[in-house]
Amino acid sequence: MMGWESAAGLLRRAVLEPGRRAAWVKLSLEEVVRAAPAAGTLLVRPDPGGADRWLVEYAGAAEDEMRRWARERLECGEAWSGALWGGAPCLPDASPRVFRLAGGLWVLWAFGIPEEGGIQRFRGAVEDLIEAERRERECLSDGRLKELACALRGGDEACLPELLELVRRVSRAELAYWGGVHDGVVDVRWHVGARSPGFGFELPLGKGVGGRAFAGERPLEVADYLNCQYRYPGVSDATDREGVRSVLALPVEGRSEGSGAVLYAVRRSVDPFSDAERALLARIRDAVEPVGGGALSRRASVTGPGALRLQRTGLRRLLLRSEQVREVEEWLEGVIGCPAILVDSGDRPYASGSLDRLEGLRLSGNEPRSFRLPGGGGSLLVWSRNGGEPSVEGWPDLMEDVLAAFQVILDRAQRSHERLNSRRSRWLRAVAGGQTGEEARREGRRLGLPEEGGEVWAFAWEPDRSGGARLRMVADEVALDMLDGPFITLEEGLGAVLVRGTPPHRPSAVRDALLRHFGPAPLWLVHGAGYESLEGLKEALRMSLPAAEELRASRSGPYVCEVRGRGLDSLLANPRLSDELSGFAKRLLEPLAEYDGRHGTRLTETFCLTLALGSAEAAAGRLFVHPNTVRYRLRRTQQLLGRDLSDPKERTALSLAAFVWLRARDRRRTSVALQRGLDEA
């Protein structure tokens, strides 16, 4: 087992050090030959540099002859068949072990029966290497990381959102955040993927996950934060609200002693990070070290009138960083021991989560004390026990300070929301106007919006200028909670949510939740405009937004409406039609499925993807193969099917079958992933 463990370890080094990757892979294969023992072993994976279709690595006897022999077989369309690898020059009289990997192939010409545990350990390391190289091609090959690292080393915090989005992509994290280290604390203020715009915390060094990681100068991973020993009071409240489960924290070195940062990658399910993901995150961390000074390693300070009174620890911390009205409400309730809710000029709460509490308090019959905000945009309602003004001994100006803090935090939250909403709405309008190139794709990723595999939900309402800013912020909170995506206001009375994947809640339920804040007033929702690319998003927006505006202009129902752009999905959602369409697809594609089953090929998937995506090039990109491979497979599928794709009727029938097959495949994958998550939990 030690030999196999050493071989897997060398592959992990290969992931971490791309500059010496070829040498580490070669050493790893040589270790496999010794551990098996074997006459030779061959590793085939996609060429990371793109110069060749395949990168062929071999160690063992007859090396030059084996390389030529292997390449001849790889030129064959059915190279993944185990039968083709018999009679090798290194061991002509023996049949090899052939392992098909995700995107690659591993062949082992062993003298006997190798230890199965060692084989599986090495195979996992190979798959991690292939996965790491795939993500490198997708996320780290355009030189943008170098630019971000240069800016960050210079102390420029403005690049952090893009860096954190890159962290999310390479590690499949749902949430990423950055905590600058200063004055003995980890100060988390920057984040991407948080449900709450005001998410953040301060954590003493040596405490919690990030504090321990920085103090120990090594990454710290927690499989399930909800049930771990590193939970820290106050911090765990904020992270629990975000649904944090699996966490990986990496310490980032600063220029001066005691300074630096902690980089966090987080999942909202119990799903530990793979070796490849850990290695890619370590590469990002190494690229940005050492981080610069400026705001990354210095605590901000409060200035201006009343600054001394706002130094009270809890309120000061909120005043410095918070953008959440509810956080200040909770702080005040803890100080005075009675309910407190901030409402706008129409007596509607600024925090969506306070609505139920407000309704319950009003039903109790107790009258609150009302304190008007300095800016006149609303009032603070306090239900004190004796009806008097809340007070704290030694703090005579408590309510004045609290109202000033509410005004500062409310103004900050509105400015932050408006800036982000402005960028998102400009991007949506640009896409709707036809800007669907690579720059638009990158901007969508920076904004955390799904540029493919989503659905447009369009909302329309009667413009309410007196509560416009509050409505936009509350709608954003509701959308993040129920649809895991932001509510993008395009103009007064028109907004949209880009829903990633399958919507978690029914349209009517989301509308009902929004009506509690918008009402009493009509609210129209148009849903069902699905898309698979930016081009598709353009068409989905052009269908759904005008439809919502037309419904608003009619000033009548229906108030929840589905566009025609999701017609096929609607058919498949109907149990009666779904069974018939599944049978229809199975009959048409049966020759391909039978061939794939006998020969271990992927003709069905290749054929369906090509029809769905429209070209061999697009299908090749999804399958990580050369377009010529796709064209070869398509010629074989037409021979097996015996159908003429140039015939409009034949092509329509096969396209429908392909859509049904791909939808069933995606549902199976989702089901397997969910079950794996349940098993690991």
C-alpha positions in Angstrom: 0.0 0.0 0.0 2.9 2.3 0.7 3.9 2.3 -3.0 0.4 3.1 -4.1 0.1 5.8 -1.5 3.4 7.3 -2.7 2.1 7.2 -6.3 -1.1 9.0 -5.4 0.9 11.6 -3.3 3.1 12.4 -6.3 -0.1 13.1 -8.4 -1.3 15.5 -5.7 2.1 17.3 -6.0 1.4 17.4 -9.8 -1.8 19.2 -9.1 -0.1 21.8 -6.8 2.8 22.5 -9.1 1.7 22.9 -12.7 5.2 24.0 -13.7 6.7 20.6 -12.8 3.6 18.5 -13.5 5.1 16.3 -16.2 7.9 15.3 -13.9 5.6 14.5 -11.0 3.3 12.4 -13.2 6.3 10.5 -14.6 7.5 9.7 -11.1 4.1 8.7 -10.1 3.7 6.2 -13.0 7.1 4.7 -12.2 6.0 4.2 -8.6 2.9 2.4 -9.9 5.1 0.0 -11.9 7.0 -0.9 -8.8 3.9 -1.1 -6.5 1.8 -3.4 -8.8 4.3 -4.8 -10.0 3.7 -4.3 -13.7 5.5 -4.3 -17.0 4.2 -0.9 -17.7 1.4 1.6 -17.2 -0.2 4.2 -19.5 -2.1 7.4 -18.6 -4.1 9.2 -21.2 -5.9 12.5 -20.5 -6.9 15.7 -22.4 -3.9 17.9 -23.2 -4.1 20.9 -20.8 -2.2 23.1 -23.3 -4.6 22.3 -26.2 -1.7 21.5 -28.6 -2.8 17.9 -29.0 -6.0 16.1 -28.4 -4.5 13.7 -25.8 -1.5 13.8 -23.5 0.0 10.3 -23.3 2.2 9.4 -20.3 3.9 6.0 -20.0 6.3 4.3 -17.6 7.7 0.8 -18.0 9.4 -1.5 -20.5 9.8 -0.7 -24.2 8.9 3.0 -23.6 9.4 4.4 -27.1 7.7 1.5 -28.8 4.8 1.6 -26.3 4.2 5.3 -26.9 4.0 4.8 -30.7 1.8 1.8 -30.2 -0.6 3.6 -27.8 -1.0 6.6 -30.1 -2.0 4.3 -33.0 -4.8 3.0 -30.8 -5.9 6.4 -29.7 -6.5 7.4 -33.3 -9.2 4.8 -33.4 -12.7 6.0 -32.5 -13.2 3.1 -30.2 -10.0 3.5 -28.2 -11.8 3.2 -24.9 -12.6 -0.5 -25.5 -10.4 -2.7 -23.3 -9.9 -5.3 -26.1 -7.8 -2.9 -28.2 -5.1 -2.7 -25.5 -4.1 -6.4 -25.5 -0.9 -7.6 -27.1 1.1 -4.6 -26.0 4.9 -4.6 -26.7 5.6 -4.4 -23.0 3.7 -7.6 -22.1 2.3 -9.2 -25.3 0.8 -12.4 -23.8 -1.3 -10.7 -21.0 -4.5 -8.8 -20.9 -4.2 -5.4 -19.2 -6.5 -3.8 -16.7 -8.2 -0.9 -18.4 -9.8 1.9 -16.3 -12.1 4.4 -18.0 -11.9 7.7 -16.1 -13.9 10.9 -16.3 -12.2 12.4 -19.4 -9.3 10.0 -19.6 -8.0 6.4 -19.6 -5.5 4.4 -17.4 -4.1 1.1 -18.6 -2.0 -1.2 -16.3 -0.1 -4.3 -17.6 0.4 -6.0 -14.2 2.2 -9.3 -13.7 -0.3 -10.5 -11.2 -3.3 -9.2 -9.4 -2.6 -5.8 -7.8 -4.0 -4.7 -4.5 -7.5 -3.3 -5.2 -7.3 -0.7 -2.5 -4.1 0.8 -4.0 -5.7 0.8 -7.4 -8.7 2.7 -6.3 -6.5 5.2 -4.3 -4.4 5.9 -7.4 -7.4 6.1 -9.7 -9.0 8.7 -7.5 -5.8 10.8 -7.6 -5.8 10.5 -11.4 -9.4 11.7 -11.6 -8.5 14.6 -9.3 -5.7 15.6 -11.6 -7.9 15.5 -14.7 -10.6 17.5 -12.9 -8.0 20.1 -11.7 -6.7 20.5 -15.3 -10.2 20.9 -16.6 -11.0 23.7 -14.1 -7.6 25.3 -14.8 -8.6 25.5 -18.5 -12.0 27.0 -17.6 -11.0 29.4 -14.8 -7.3 30.0 -14.6 -6.0 30.1 -18.2 -6.8 33.7 -19.2 -4.2 35.5 -17.1 -6.9 37.2 -15.0 -5.6 35.7 -11.7 -2.3 37.4 -12.2 -4.0 40.8 -12.7 -6.1 40.3 -9.6 -3.1 39.2 -7.5 -1.1 42.2 -8.6 -4.0 44.5 -7.6 -4.5 42.8 -4.2 -0.8 42.8 -3.4 -1.0 46.6 -3.9 -3.9 46.8 -1.3 -6.7 47.3 -3.8 -9.9 45.8 -2.2 -12.1 46.5 -5.2 -10.8 43.4 -6.9 -12.0 41.1 -4.1 -15.5 40.3 -5.4 -14.1 39.0 -8.7 -11.4 37.0 -6.9 -14.0 35.5 -4.6 -16.2 34.6 -7.6 -13.2 32.8 -9.1 -12.8 30.9 -5.8 -16.4 29.8 -6.0 -16.0 28.6 -9.6 -12.8 26.6 -9.1 -14.0 24.9 -5.8 -17.7 24.6 -6.6 -18.3 26.6 -3.4 -21.7 28.3 -2.9 -20.2 31.1 -0.7 -16.8 32.6 -0.6 -15.5 35.3 1.8 -12.4 37.2 2.7 -11.3 38.3 6.2 -8.6 40.8 6.6 -6.4 40.3 9.6 -5.6 43.3 11.8 -5.4 44.1 15.5 -5.6 40.4 16.5 -8.9 39.7 14.7 -10.1 38.3 11.3 -12.5 40.9 10.0 -14.8 39.5 7.3 -16.4 42.2 5.2 -16.1 40.9 1.6 -18.2 38.1 0.3 -19.8 36.6 -2.8 -22.8 34.3 -2.7 -24.2 35.4 0.7 -27.9 35.5 1.1 -27.6 38.5 3.3 -25.9 41.6 1.8 -24.7 42.6 5.3 -23.0 39.3 6.1 -19.8 39.6 8.0 -18.1 39.2 11.4 -15.0 39.7 13.5 -13.2 36.7 14.9 -10.2 36.7 17.4 -7.1 35.0 16.1 -6.8 31.5 17.4 -10.6 31.1 17.6 -13.2 29.6 15.2 -12.1 28.1 11.9 -10.5 31.1 10.2 -8.8 32.4 13.4 -7.3 28.9 14.0 -6.2 28.6 10.4 -4.3 31.9 10.5 -2.8 31.3 13.9 -1.7 27.8 12.9 -0.4 29.0 9.5 -2.0 26.1 7.6 -5.4 25.5 6.0 -8.2 24.2 8.2 -11.1 22.2 6.7 -14.4 21.4 8.6 -16.7 18.8 7.0 -19.8 20.1 8.9 -19.5 23.5 10.6 -23.0 23.0 12.2 -21.6 20.1 14.3 -17.9 21.0 14.8 -15.9 22.1 17.8 -14.7 25.4 16.3 -18.0 27.3 16.6 -17.6 30.8 18.1 -20.3 32.9 19.8 -21.7 35.6 17.5 -19.9 34.2 14.4 -21.8 31.0 14.4 -25.1 33.0 14.5 -24.1 34.8 11.3 -22.9 31.7 9.5 -25.9 29.6 10.6 -28.2 32.1 9.0 -26.2 31.6 5.8 -26.6 27.8 6.0 -22.8 27.2 6.3 -21.8 23.5 6.4 -18.5 22.4 4.8 -15.8 25.1 5.2 -12.2 25.4 4.0 -10.2 28.3 5.4 -6.7 29.2 4.0 -4.4 31.6 5.7 -3.0 34.3 3.4 0.3 35.9 4.3 0.7 39.7 4.7 3.6 41.9 4.1 4.1 42.6 7.8 4.1 40.4 10.8 0.6 39.7 12.2 -1.1 41.0 9.0 -2.7 39.1 6.1 -6.1 37.6 5.5 -8.1 34.4 5.6 -9.7 33.1 2.4 -12.9 31.0 2.9 -14.6 28.6 0.6 -18.0 27.4 1.8 -20.7 24.9 0.9 -24.3 24.8 2.2 -24.3 21.1 2.3 -22.0 18.5 3.9 -19.8 18.0 0.9 -16.0 18.1 1.8 -13.7 19.6 -0.8 -11.7 17.3 -3.1 -7.9 17.2 -3.3 -8.1 18.9 -6.7 -10.2 21.7 -5.2 -7.9 22.2 -2.3 -4.9 22.4 -4.6 -6.6 25.0 -6.9 -7.5 27.1 -3.9 -4.0 26.9 -2.6 -2.8 28.1 -6.1 -5.0 31.1 -5.8 -3.8 31.8 -2.3 -0.2 31.5 -3.3 -0.7 33.8 -6.3 -2.0 36.7 -4.1 0.6 36.5 -1.3 1.8 38.6 0.2 -1.3 40.9 0.4 -0.8 44.6 0.7 -1.5 47.1 3.4 -4.2 49.7 3.2 -7.7 48.7 4.3 -6.7 45.0 4.1 -4.7 45.2 7.3 -6.0 48.3 9.1 -9.2 48.8 11.1 -11.5 51.5 9.9 -12.4 54.2 12.4 -15.5 56.2 13.1 -15.4 60.0 12.7 -17.7 62.9 12.9 -20.3 64.1 15.5 -21.3 61.6 18.1 -18.3 59.3 17.4 -17.4 58.9 21.0 -20.9 57.8 22.0 -20.9 55.2 19.2 -17.8 53.4 20.5 -20.0 51.1 22.5 -18.7 47.8 21.3 -21.7 46.2 19.7 -23.2 49.3 18.1 -19.8 50.5 17.0 -19.1 47.2 15.2 -22.5 47.4 13.4 -22.0 51.0 12.5 -18.6 50.2 10.9 -19.7 47.3 8.6 -23.4 46.4 8.8 -25.8 46.8 6.0 -28.6 44.9 7.7 -31.4 46.8 9.6 -32.3 43.5 11.3 -28.9 43.2 12.9 -29.3 46.6 14.6 -32.9 45.6 15.7 -31.5 42.4 17.3 -28.7 44.4 19.0 -31.1 47.0 20.5 -33.5 44.3 21.7 -30.7 42.6 23.5 -29.7 45.9 25.2 -33.2 47.1 26.3 -35.0 43.8 26.6 -38.0 44.6 24.5 -39.1 44.4 20.8 -37.9 47.0 18.3 -38.7 47.3 14.6 -37.8 49.9 12.0 -40.6 50.8 9.6 -40.9 53.1 6.6 -43.3 56.0 6.2 -46.0 53.6 5.3 -45.5 51.5 8.5 -44.0 48.6 6.6 -40.8 47.0 8.0 -37.5 47.5 6.4 -36.3 44.0 7.2 -38.4 41.3 5.5 -37.9 39.0 8.5 -39.6 41.4 10.8 -43.0 41.3 9.1 -44.4 38.4 11.1 -43.2 39.9 14.4 -44.7 43.3 13.5 -48.1 41.7 12.7 -48.0 39.7 16.0 -47.1 42.7 18.1 -49.9 44.8 16.6 -52.4 42.0 17.3 -51.3 42.0 20.9 -52.9 45.4 21.4 -49.9 47.1 23.0 -49.1 50.5 21.6 -45.4 51.1 20.7 -43.3 54.2 21.3 -42.4 55.7 17.9 -39.0 57.4 17.3 -38.6 59.2 14.0 -35.4 58.7 12.0 -33.2 61.8 11.5 -33.6 61.7 7.7 -37.4 61.3 8.0 -37.5 58.1 6.0 -39.3 56.1 8.7 -39.6 55.4 12.4 -38.3 53.0 15.0 -41.2 51.3 16.9 -40.3 50.1 20.4 -42.7 48.1 22.6 -41.3 48.9 26.1 -42.7 47.2 29.2 -44.0 50.4 30.9 -44.6 52.5 27.8 -41.8 54.8 28.6 -38.7 55.7 26.7 -36.1 52.9 26.7 -32.9 53.8 28.7 -29.6 52.3 29.8 -27.8 53.6 32.8 -24.8 55.7 31.9 -26.0 56.1 28.3 -28.4 59.1 28.4 -28.3 59.5 24.6 -29.0 55.9 23.8 -32.0 56.4 21.5 -30.4 59.4 19.7 -27.3 57.3 19.0 -29.4 54.3 17.9 -31.5 56.4 15.5 -28.3 57.9 14.0 -26.8 54.4 13.6 -30.0 53.2 11.9 -29.9 56.1 9.5 -26.2 55.5 8.6 -26.7 51.7 8.1 -30.0 52.3 6.1 -28.3 54.8 3.8 -25.3 52.5 3.4 -27.5 49.5 2.6 -29.5 51.5 0.1 -26.4 52.8 -1.7 -24.8 49.4 -1.8 -28.0 47.8 -3.1 -28.5 50.5 -5.7 -24.9 50.2 -7.0 -25.2 46.4 -7.3 -28.7 46.5 -8.7 -27.6 49.1 -11.3 -24.8 46.9 -12.5 -27.1 43.9 -12.7 -29.9 45.7 -14.5 -27.4 47.2 -17.0 -26.1 43.7 -17.7 -29.6 42.3 -18.2 -30.5 45.1 -20.6 -27.3 44.7 -22.5 -27.9 41.0 -22.9 -31.5 41.6 -24.0 -30.1 44.1 -26.5 -27.9 41.4 -28.1 -24.6 41.7 -26.2 -23.9 38.0 -25.6 -20.1 37.8 -26.2 -17.4 36.6 -23.9 -17.2 40.0 -22.0 -20.9 39.8 -21.2 -20.4 36.2 -20.0 -17.5 37.3 -17.7 -19.5 40.2 -16.3 -22.4 37.9 -15.5 -20.0 35.7 -13.6 -18.6 38.7 -11.7 -22.2 39.6 -10.7 -23.0 36.1 -9.6 -25.8 35.6 -12.2 -26.4 32.4 -14.0 -25.5 33.0 -17.7 -26.7 29.5 -18.7 -29.0 26.8 -17.4 -31.5 29.1 -15.8 -35.0 30.5 -16.1 -36.3 34.1 -16.2 -39.0 35.2 -13.8 -40.4 38.7 -14.6 -42.3 40.8 -12.1 -44.4 43.9 -12.7 -46.2 46.1 -10.2 -47.7 49.6 -10.0 -44.8 51.9 -9.2 -44.7 53.0 -5.6 -42.3 56.0 -5.4 -42.9 56.6 -1.7 -41.5 53.1 -0.9 -39.5 52.3 -3.9 -36.1 51.9 -2.3 -37.5 49.8 0.6 -39.5 47.6 -1.8 -36.4 46.9 -3.9 -34.4 45.9 -0.9 -37.1 43.7 0.6 -37.8 42.0 -2.7 -34.1 41.2 -3.0 -34.2 39.5 0.5 -37.3 37.5 -0.4 -35.8 36.4 -3.8 -32.5 35.4 -2.2 -34.4 33.4 0.5 -36.8 31.6 -1.8 -35.1 31.5 -5.2 -31.4 31.7 -4.2 -31.0 34.7 -6.6 -31.2 38.5 -6.4 -34.3 40.5 -7.4 -33.1 42.8 -10.2 -35.1 46.0 -10.5 -35.0 47.2 -14.1 -37.1 50.3 -13.6 -39.9 51.4 -11.2 -42.6 48.7 -11.6 -40.5 46.1 -13.5 -38.0 43.5 -12.2 -36.6 40.0 -12.8 -35.0 37.1 -11.1 -32.7 34.7 -12.9 -33.5 31.3 -11.3 -30.6 28.8 -11.4 -31.7 25.2 -12.3 -35.1 23.9 -11.0 -37.0 26.6 -9.0 -37.2 25.6 -5.3 -40.6 27.2 -4.8 -43.8 27.4 -6.9 -44.3 30.8 -8.6 -47.5 31.4 -6.7 -45.8 30.9 -3.3 -43.0 33.4 -4.3 -45.7 35.9 -5.4 -47.6 35.5 -2.1 -44.4 36.1 -0.1 -43.7 39.3 -2.1 -47.3 40.5 -1.8 -46.9 40.7 1.9 -44.6 43.6 1.3 -45.9 45.0 -2.0 -49.6 44.8 -1.0 -52.3 45.8 -1.0 -51.5 46.3 -4.7 -51.5 44.1 -7.7 -48.3 42.1 -8.5 -47.9 40.2 -11.8 -45.4 37.3 -12.3 -44.4 35.8 -15.7 -42.3 32.6 -15.4 -41.1 29.6 -17.5 -38.8 31.3 -20.0 -35.9 28.9 -19.7 -32.5 29.3 -21.3 -29.3 27.3 -21.8 -26.9 30.1 -23.0 -26.6 33.9 -23.2 -28.3 33.8 -26.6 -31.1 31.9 -25.0 -31.2 34.4 -22.1 -31.6 37.2 -24.6 -34.7 35.5 -26.1 -36.1 34.6 -22.6 -35.9 38.3 -21.5 -37.5 39.4 -24.8 -40.4 37.0 -24.1 -41.0 37.5 -20.4 -40.4 41.2 -19.7 -42.8 42.5 -22.3 -45.3 39.9 -21.2 -45.2 41.2 -17.6 -45.6 44.8 -18.8 -48.6 43.8 -20.9 -50.3 42.1 -17.9 -49.7 45.3 -15.8 -51.2 47.4 -18.6 -54.3 45.3 -18.6 -54.7 45.9 -14.8 -56.3 42.5 -14.5 -55.4 38.8 -14.2 -54.0 36.3 -14.7 -51.4 37.4 -12.0 -49.2 34.3 -12.4 -48.6 33.4 -16.0 -46.2 31.0 -17.8 -44.7 31.9 -21.2 -44.5 29.5 -24.1 -40.7 29.3 -23.9 -40.9 26.4 -21.5 -43.5 24.4 -23.5 -41.4 21.1 -23.7 -40.7 21.2 -20.0 -44.4 21.7 -19.3 -45.2 18.7 -21.4 -42.6 16.6 -19.5 -44.0 17.8 -16.2 -47.3 16.3 -17.1 -47.1 12.6 -15.8 -49.4 11.3 -18.5 -47.5 12.9 -21.4 -44.1 12.3 -19.8 -44.4 8.5 -19.9 -45.4 8.6 -23.6 -42.6 11.0 -24.6 -40.1 8.9 -22.6 -41.2 5.8 -24.5 -41.1 7.7 -27.8 -37.5 8.7 -27.1 -36.5 5.3 -26.0 -37.8 3.6 -29.2 -36.0 6.1 -31.5 -32.7 6.0 -29.7 -32.7 2.3 -28.8 -30.1 1.3 -31.4 -27.6 3.8 -29.9 -28.3 2.7 -26.4 -27.8 -0.9 -27.2 -24.5 -0.2 -29.0 -23.3 1.9 -26.1 -24.2 -0.9 -23.7 -22.2 -3.5 -25.6 -19.2 -1.4 -26.4 -18.9 1.1 -23.6 -19.2 4.1 -26.0 -21.0 7.5 -25.6 -22.8 7.7 -29.0 -26.2 8.5 -27.5 -24.9 11.4 -25.4 -22.9 12.8 -28.3 -25.8 12.6 -30.7 -28.3 14.2 -28.3 -25.9 17.0 -27.2 -25.2 17.8 -30.9 -28.9 18.1 -31.7 -29.6 20.1 -28.6 -26.6 22.5 -28.9 -26.7 22.8 -32.6 -23.2 22.0 -33.7 -20.4 19.4 -33.3 -18.1 22.1 -31.9 -20.5 23.0 -29.1 -21.0 19.3 -28.2 -17.2 18.7 -28.3 -16.8 21.5 -25.7 -19.3 19.8 -23.4 -17.7 16.4 -23.8 -14.0 17.7 -23.7 -13.2 15.9 -26.9 -12.0 17.1 -30.4 -14.8 18.2 -32.8 -13.6 15.5 -35.3 -14.3 12.8 -32.6 -17.9 14.2 -32.4 -18.2 14.1 -36.2 -16.9 10.5 -36.3 -19.5 9.5 -33.7 -22.3 11.2 -35.6 -21.5 9.3 -38.8 -21.7 6.1 -36.7 -25.0 7.1 -35.1 -26.6 7.8 -38.5 -25.5 4.3 -39.7 -27.0 2.7 -36.6 -30.2 4.7 -36.7 -30.7 4.5 -40.4 -32.4 7.9 -40.5 -31.8 11.0 -42.7 -31.2 14.1 -40.6 -31.7 16.3 -43.6 -35.4 15.3 -43.6 -37.3 18.0 -41.6 -39.7 15.5 -40.1 -36.9 13.0 -39.1 -34.8 15.8 -37.6 -37.7 17.2 -35.6 -38.6 13.8 -34.2 -35.0 13.0 -33.3 -34.5 16.5 -31.7 -37.5 15.9 -29.5 -36.1 12.5 -28.5 -32.8 14.1 -27.8 -34.4 16.7 -25.5 -36.3 14.0 -23.6 -33.2 11.9 -23.2 -31.0 14.8 -22.0 -33.6 15.9 -19.5 -33.9 12.4 -18.1 -30.1 12.1 -17.8 -29.9 15.5 -15.9 -32.6 14.4 -13.5 -30.8 11.1 -12.8 -27.5 13.0 -12.1 -29.3 15.4 -9.8 -31.0 12.4 -8.0 -27.6 10.7 -7.5 -25.9 13.9 -6.3 -28.7 14.5 -3.8 -28.5 10.9 -2.5 -24.7 11.1 -2.2 -25.2 14.2 -0.1 -27.7 12.5 2.1 -25.5 9.5 2.5 -22.5 11.6 3.5 -24.6 13.7 5.9 
